[in-house]
Amino acid sequence: MIVKTNSAAGVRGSGSASAYSEPVDTRTPTRPRLASSRARPAWWGTLALGLLAALLGLRVATGSLPIATLPNAVRDLITLSVSVLVESLPFVFLGVVLSVLVQVWVPTSVFDRVLPRTPVLRRAAMSLLGVLLPVCECGNVPLARGLLIRGLTVPETMTFLLAAPLLNPVTIITTYQAFGWDHGILVGRIAGGFVIANLIGWLFSRHPRPGALLTPHFEASCRAHRDHPTPGHRMRRSALGFAEESTAMLPALVIGSFLAGLIQVGVPRDTLVALGSNPVWSVLALMALAFVIAICSNVDAFFILSFGSTFMPGAIVAFLVFGAMVDVKMLALLRTTFTSATLARMTAVVALACLVLGFGVNLVA
C-alpha cells in the first residue's frame, strides 16, 4: 500500500508528515533501513575518536616538555583544536538534552497551538525561538534535529537553526556589552541575522522535495521515529535518544574542531589584518576569519572587539553574523543532518547576504 502525503499540509502545519512530500511505502520496514544506515558513518566516528585521543594525548604529554621541543605550528594546532572542542562541548550536550526533551517530552500538538499557520509568520516565529533557548550554534544542531524528528519542516528548522544563535539573549547582551549602540553593530547583527535566516527559510521552502535536503541516514531516522515510535517508558526513550544524538554529534564536533585548528594554523592573520581598512576587503577578510576560528556566538563579540580599531564597522557586523551561522565546525556538525549540496547552497547564500549587509553598514556608518 502506497500512502501519499498531502504537500499542502507540509506548508500549513507541523504534523508528522510535514517535512516530506514524497510517497511513503508503508510495506517496507523502516527500522532495518535505519540500522543499516548507521553502519556507514562508523569509519569517521572511529577517526574522530582517534583524533580526540591523539589531541588530548599530545596535550597531556607535551605539558611537561620544554617549549622548544615541538614546532610552533604543532603546538598551535593542538592548543587551538582542544580550545575549540572544550568551548563547544558544553553547548553541544545542552543542545542534545533539549533535543531529547523536544523528541520525548513535548507533545506535537504544542507546535500546532503555538506557531502560526501562515508559512512566513511560522518561520518568523521559529527564528525568534532562540530568545527562549539561549544555546549557541553548536547546541542548536542537535536541537534542530529533534525538531525535524518531531515533524517540523526543513525550511522552518533551517530558519531556527540560523537565527537562534544571533537572537538568543546571551548573544545580544554580550554584543551590547562589547559595542553598545556604536555604529549600528548591535542592530545590524540582530536585524541582519533575522532577515538572512528567514531568507534562507523562504528559499528552501520553494524546494519541491524537502526530504531530499536531508541525508539519507537522517531522513530514514525521521521516518523510523514517525512510523515506528520507540516503545517503553519516557525515561528509557530519553536515555536512548541522548545516546543516539551524542553518537551523531561528538565525532563531527571533534573533526570540526581539528579542522578549525588546522585552518587557523595555515591562514596568516597578518594578511587578514592588513586588509582591514578597505571597505570591501575588510568585510571579506573578517568573514574568512569567522569561518576558520569557529568561535562560539555567545563570546565572539569580545573576541572581535580587539579588531574594532583596525576594521570597519560593516566588517565587524559581517563577522558577527556570518560566524554565528556558518563556520568550519558548524558545517561538520550540520553534515550529520543535511546533504553536502544543501550546505553548499546555504553557505553561498549566507555569504552573499553577509557581504551585502557588511557593505551596507560601511556605507551608513
N, C-alpha and C positions, 0 to 999 in steps of 0.2 A: 504494500500500500504506500503510495507516494502522497505526502501531505505538503501542499504549497502554503507558504506563509503569505500573509497579506502585506505587501510592501508599504501600503499606506499606514498600516499600524506601526511600522518602524519609524514613521515620522511623528505620529501623534503621541504615542505613549512609550513607556519603558517596560513593556511586557517581556516575557521570556524570549519571544521571537523577534524583538525589535532590532537586534543588532545584525540580523541576517535577512536577506531577501531571496536566498536560493532555496530550491526544493530540498526537503529533508527526507531521506529514505529511512522510514522507521523500521524496515526489515533488517537493517544492518546493525548489529550490536555495536554500541558506541564504546563501551569500556575496553574491549580488546584493542580498538584503534588507538585509544589513549595510552594504553600500556605499551604498545609497540612504538608509539611516537616518543615516549620518554627515553627510549634507548639511544636515540640519535644524538642528543647533546652530552652523552656521558663522557666523550673524549675531551670536550672543552671544559667540562666540570672538573675532570681529573687534572687537566692542565692548570686550571685556575687555582685549585688547592695546592698543586705543586709550586706555582708561583708564590702563593701566600707563604707556604712553608719556607721557600728559599729566601724571600724578603725578610721574614721575621728571623730566620736563622742567621742571615748575614748581619742584620741589625744587632742581634744579641752578640754574635761572635766578634763583630768589629767594635763593640762598645769599649773594650778594654785595650784595643790595639792603638799604637801611635797613629796620629792623624795622617802622617805621610805614608803609611803602609798601603793605603788604597788610593787609586787615582781619584781626582776631584769629581769626574763625571760619574763614577760608580757610587761614590758617597752621596752625591746629589740625587741620583736615581733612587737609591734606597730610601733616603730621607723623604723625598717628595712623594714617592709611591705610598709609603707607610702613612705619611701625614694625611694624604687624601683618603686613604682607606679608613683610618681611625676617625677622621672628621665625619665621614659619611655613614659609618656603621650604625650609630645610634638611631639616626633618622630612618635608615632602611628598616631596622627592626620595629620602630614605631609605625612605619607605613605598613609593615606586614601585620602587626596587631590590628590596625584599623581596617585592613583588608579583610581579615578574618571576622571582625565584628560586622562588617557590611555583608559578607557572604552568609554568615550563620545566624546572626542575632537580629539583623534589621529586616523586617518584612518588606517584600517587593512593593506592597501597596503604599508604603510610606513615600516612595518616589512619585507614585501616581498622584498622591494627595498634595504633596508639597510643590512639585515642579509644575510650571505652566505647560499647557498643551501645544501652544504655538511654538514651532521649532526654533525660531530666532530667540524668543524670550526664554525658552527652555535652555538653550545653550548659554545665554547670558546669565541665567541663574546658576548653571553649573560652574561658570567661570568665577562666580562670587563665593562658591562653596569653600574656597581656601580661607576666607575670613573666619570660618568656624573650625578649620582644620589646619593649624599652624605647622605644617610639615614642609620641609624644603623639597627640592626637585627629586632627590634620591628616594625619599619616603613616599612621594606621590606615585611612583611607578607601581609598587605592589598594591597601593590603594586603588589606582586606576584599573588594575587587573581585576580586583574584587568587584568594582562597579560593572565591568564588562561581563563578568561571570554572572552577576546578579541580573543582567538583562538590559542595561543601558546601552545606547547605540555607540558605535565607534566615533562619530562626529561629536557627540555630547561628551564622551570620555576624553577625547583629544583636547577639547576646549578646556575642560577642567585641568587636565594634565599640564597644559602650558600656562594657564592663568594663575593657578593656585600658588605656585612659588613666589609670584610677584604681589599677589593681593592678600597674602596672609599677614596678620597684624605684626608679627615679629619682624618681617622684612620691611614693612612700612615704617616701624618705629626706628629700626637701625639706620635706614636710609635718611630719615629725618634727623637723627642724632648726628649723622656724618655731614650732611649737606644743608639741613634746614630747608628754606624755601629759595635758596640761591639758584639763579639761572634756570629755574624750572626743572631741575633734575628730578626732584621727587614727583612732581606732577607728570613729567614726561615718562617716568618709569611706570607709574600706576596706570595712566591713561593709555600709554603705548602698549603695555602688556595686555590690557583688557581688549583693545582693538585688534591686535595681532592674533591673540588666541581665538577670538570669535571669527576672524577672517579665515584662519585655518579650519575651524569647525565648519564654517559655511562651505568652503571649497571641498572638503571631504564629504559633506552631506550630498554633494552632486554626484558622487560615485555611484554607478548602477549596482554594484555588488559590494556592500560594506564589509562583508565577511572576508573578501579577498584581501583586505588591507592587513589582516592578521596572519601570523604564521600558521601553517597547517597544524602544528602541535598545539598551539594555544586555542585555535578555533575548535579543534577536537575536544579540548578540555572544557570549553564553554558548552559545547553540545552535550558532553557527558554529564556535567553538573545540571544542565537543564532537563535532559531526558531521563537520567538515572541519578537522582539526588543521593548523596552519601547517606546510608542508613545509620542509625544509632543516636545516642544522646548528643545534645549540643556541645557538651564539653569534649566528647570524643571527636566530633566533627571539627571543633575548633583546633584541637591538637593536630589532627591530620592536615587541616588547612595551613596551619603555621609551618609545619614541616615541609609541605609541598611548596609554599611560597618562598620559604627560606632557601630551599634547594635550588629554586629557579633564580633567585636574586643574587645570592652570595658569590657564585662563580663569576657572574657577569660583573659584579662590583669589583672583584679582585682584578680581573682583566682590565676593566676600565681604569682602575687606579694605577696599574702598571703602565698602561699606555699614556696616561696623563703625565706620569713622572718621566717617561721616556721622551715624550714630545717636548716637555719643558727643558730637559737637558739639551736637546738638539736645536731648539729655537733660541737664538741670541736675543736677549731682552734689550740690549743696547740698540739694536736695529729698530725695535718697536718704539722705543722712547724717542729716537731721532726723528720719527715721523709725526710726533705729537702736535706740532704747530700748524700742520696743514689741515684745512677744514675737511678734506676728502680722505686723505691717507690716515689721518688720526682716527677716524671712525673705523676704517678697515683694520688698523693696527690693534686697537683695543678689542675689537670683535675677535680677532685671531688670538689675542691674549686670553680673553674669556673662554674661548674654546679649549685651549690647551691646559690652563691651570685648573679648571674644573672645581672652582671653589664654591662652597655652599652659599645659596642665595640669602641665607639669614645673616651672613657676616661679610659678604662681598663688598658692601658699601664702605666698610672700614679699610678693606684692602686697597680699593681703588682711590681712597681719599688722598693717599700719598702722591698720586699722579695728577691731582687736581691743578697744580700749578704748571704742569707740563702739557697736559692735553686739554682740548677744547671741551665745553660742556656737552655738546652733541655726542662726542666720542665716549664720554663717561656714561651718558644715558644708554647709548648703544651697547656698551659693555654690560651695564646692569640688566638690560632686558634680554640681550642675546644669550649671555652666560647662564641666566636662570632658566632659559628654555632649551638651549642646545649646548652641550659640551661633549667631550670625548667619553667621559664616564657615563653621562646620561644616555648617549647613543648605545653604549654597551648594555645598559640596563633595558632600554626600550627594545633592543633586538630580541629579547626574550618574548616579546608580545607582538611586534609589528614587523612586516617584511622589510627587506633592505630597500626595495623600491619606494615603499611608503615613507620610510625615514629620509630617503634622499629627497623626495618631493617636499616633505615637511621642512627639512633643513634649508632647502633652497628658498622657499617662500619666506620663512622666518628671517633668513639672512637679508634678503632683498627688502623686506619690510623694516628691519632694524637699520639698514643703510638709509632708507628714506627718512626714518624717524631721526636718526643722528644728523643728517644733513639739514633737516627742518629746524632742529633745535639750534644748530650752529648759525643758521640764518637769523633766527629770532633773538638769540642770546647776545 
